[in-house]
Amino acid sequence: MIWPPTLADLKRDLSLTDTRDDTTLTACLDAAVTFVMRVRADVGDKNGDIALGTVRLAGRWFIRRRSPDGLLAMADLGAARIPSFDPDIERLLGIGRYRGSVIA
């Protein structure tokens, strides 16, 4: 996968084939690309982990829009809390606790 990821990359990762959510998916992908460019200065097509992490982040934001308060209703089972971060995505992007040392 090359940088920046495309809508087709995101839809492939989410296993979506229809076009009904393309506007929302594009907005999530654009926001994820902007976020990654802001937190990572070394973004480029040489790093597939960053492209995949960006796609997964956009997918997470797309799915999470259904639970803005961080709770997911599961009918008879009650509600479940959705964590605000995903360690796998942070590891792919090299952010959060997986960020390398910074020397000022």
C-alpha angles and dihedrals in degrees: 000000000000131000126291099033118226134226088256090057091051094047091048091052092049092042092237121152104168127081102224095104098037094113093052092042091051091050091050092047093048090050092048093049091049091048093050092047089053097049098036120052093183099062113147144135090267091077115065091177091067093049092048091045090052091051091048091048091051090048091050091051090048092053095039092058086082091062109038092162092054095250127114119201112221103186110234093009094062124225131329128203117239113211116238093229138040117216092205092057091045089051092050092048096040093232136125113020090349093063115116123245117289119213114197 
